[in-house]
Amino acid sequence: MEKFYCLQTGVFGVNTYIIPVESAPGDGAEPASCLRPALVFDPAACMLTGDASKITGFLAEKKLFCQAILLTHAHFDHIMGISLLKAAFPDAKIYLHKEEALELGTAARGERGGPMNQSLLASFGMEAVLDEVANQPAADILLSGGEILFDGWKVLHTPGHSRGSVCYYNEKKGLLVSGDTMFYHSWGRTDMYGGHEGAIQKSLSQLKKIVKAGTKVLPGHDYNGFKIEDNR
């Protein structure tokens, strides 16, 4: 089975990653249909961009089901597909850092998006997207950083691009899902709501200390699969 799959989805062509979970047969993770569990990182496919079925269709093609939805941060371009994925897989829990909890489930609170996305969409002149953002469900599990999830995914809190940005590191698989914290020979912008250049430089320094050489980096946009040492 492939270590990971990458789909470009949503308004800015976000890298949505689908990574199978290594569960042993008979451990209770597989439904009667014998679909294999998978984690979905940053689902962005939505009705607005005409790719609403891209993730669910791919999962069906590969005989996978979504066990959990893991978010690197809650910027609108990374979260627009959560509601559709959750509708298809209602038992899948949504994971998000606690600093950005207010960005999800806003319609249920009578709000039109959280403060970060309101600011971000106003800067892009895209306020019309707020209603779709507001309709995304609230996170089920709020993260602090340091948690170990599923088959060895460690949550690394990496603020800078946003206050609640995280990376997910799996040493065994040799993968780092970096969101918008680390790109190939670059890093995420810090001039938006909650961004901080000093914080992201500290986060990048920590990543380069923690993450082993040879690890493949899976960023939120553009080229993926480069090795961590390529950015040293």
N, C-alpha and C positions, 0 to 999 in steps of 0.2 A: 504494500500500500504506500502511496505517495506520502512524504512527510508533510507537505502542505500544498494547497491550491490557492491561486490568487485570481480574483475577478475584479475588474474595474467597474465600479458602480456609482450611481448617483450624480448629483449636480456637478461635482468637480472630478469625477473619475477616481474616487477614493479606491485605494487598494483594500478590498475586503478579503480577508484570509479565512479559509476553511481548513481546519487542521484536525484530522481524525484522532480520536482518543484511543490510546492503547489499553483496551480492557480485555481481560481474559474471558473466554467463552464460559457462560454459566455464572458470571459474577453479578448478574441482575441488571447490567447496563443495556442489554439488547432487548428490544421489544420482540413480540412473537413473530413479527415479519422478518426478523433477522437483519434489519438495517443496522449499520454500525454507527456508534455515536461520534459526533464531531463538535468542535468548538467553532463558533463563528465570531470573528473579530471585526468590529466596525462595519456593520451592515448598512449600506447607503442606498441600495436599490429602492426606487419608489415610483409612484404613479406620475409624479411631475416630470420625470426624465424618461418615462416609457420603458423602464427596465424592471418593473415591479416583480416579475416572476423569475428574474435572472438567478437569484440565490436559491430559492426553493426548487427551481427547475434543475439546477446543477446538483443540489443535494439528492434529488430523486434519481437523476441519471447515474450518480456514483453510489447509489444505495446507502446513503447516509441520512441520519436525522440530527437535528440541532439539539445538542444537550445543554448548551449554555451560550449566552451572548456576552462577549467580553469587549468592553469599550476602553480604548486608550485615552479618550477624553470626550467631552460632550459638545464639541463644535457641530453646528447644524449639518455640515457636509458628511459627518461620520455617523450620524444617528438616524437618518431619514427612513431607513428600512426596518427599524426595530419593530414597529407596529405590525407590519406584514409578516415578519418572521415569527413574531410572538403569536399571531393569529394561527399560523400554520403549526406551530410547536408550542402550545400553551404551557407546557411543563418546563420549558427552557427558562432558566433564571437569567436576569440581566445584572451584570457586574459593572460597577462604576465607582471611581474614587469619591469619597464623601465630600470633598471640596466642591464637587459639581453636582451634588444631589438635586439642587434646586432647578437644574436645567431640564430635567425630565419630569413627566407627569404634571405639566403646568396647566393643561386644560382642566384637569380634575380639580385644581385649586382656583379655577376661574381666572387664570392668567394667560397671557398670550406670549408664551415663551419665557425663559429665565433671563436674568440680567445679562449674562455673557452673550447669549445668542441675540437678544434684542440689540445690544450694542454692535455686535458683529454684522448682523444683517442690515442695520441702518448704515453702517460704513460702506457696505457693498450696494446700497440702494435696492435691497431685496426684501423689504418688509413684508411683501405679499407671501413670502414663504413661512412667515411666523405661525400661521394657522396650522400648517402641516407639522412644523416643529412642535407646537404645543400639544398635538395629538399623539405624540409618542408616550408610551407608558413609563411609569416611574421605575427606577432601579429597584431590584429585589434585594441585592446584596451590596452594601456600601463598603468600600475598601479603604484601608489606611496605608497599606504598603507593608511588605514583609510576609503576606499570606502565601501559602503554597496551595495551589488549586489543581484538582484533577490529577493527571499523571505527571506531576512535577513542575507545573508552571508557577514560577515565583513572581509575585507582584512587586515591581520596583517603582516607587513614587519618584517621578522625574519632572518636577515643576519647571516652568520657564516659558514654554509655549502657551500653557494655561496653568492655573493653580493646581488643577487636579489631574494633570497629565501623568500617565503611568506607562511603563513598558512591561511586557510579559516575557520572562526569560525561562527557557527550558534547557538546562545544561545537558541532559541526556539526549534530547533531540538535536542539540546544537542550533537552536533557533532563538532569535530575539525579535519579538513584535514591538517595534519602536514607536508606532503612531507617528505624530508630527514632531517628536523630539529629535530624532536622528534621521538624516537622509544621506545619500551617497555624497561624500565630500561637502556636506552642508548640514544645517539644522533648521528647526522650525522658526518662523518669524515670531518676534516677541513684542511687536508694536501694537498689539490688540489688547482688548480687555483681559486683565489677569496675566498678561505676558510680562516677563522680566528677563533681560539679557543676562544679568549676573547669575540668576537662578538656573537658566538653561546651561550656561557654561559649567556650573558646578555639577549639574545633572550629567552632562556629557563626560566630565572628568570621572565621575563615579562609575558610569557605565563601562568606561574603558579599563577601570580597575577590577570591576566585578566580573565582567563577561569574558569568557575564555577565548583565546585566539582560535580561529577556525569557525566560530559561530557565524551563521548566516543571519543577516539583518533584514527584517521585513518591515519597511517603513510604510507610512500612510499614503504616500503618493510616489509616483515615478518609479525609477529603477529599484528592483528588489532582488535579494539573494546575494548581495555583496558581503564580503567577510568583515568582521568587526575591525581587523587590523588594517583594512583598506582605508579606514578613517582615522588611524592614529597619526 
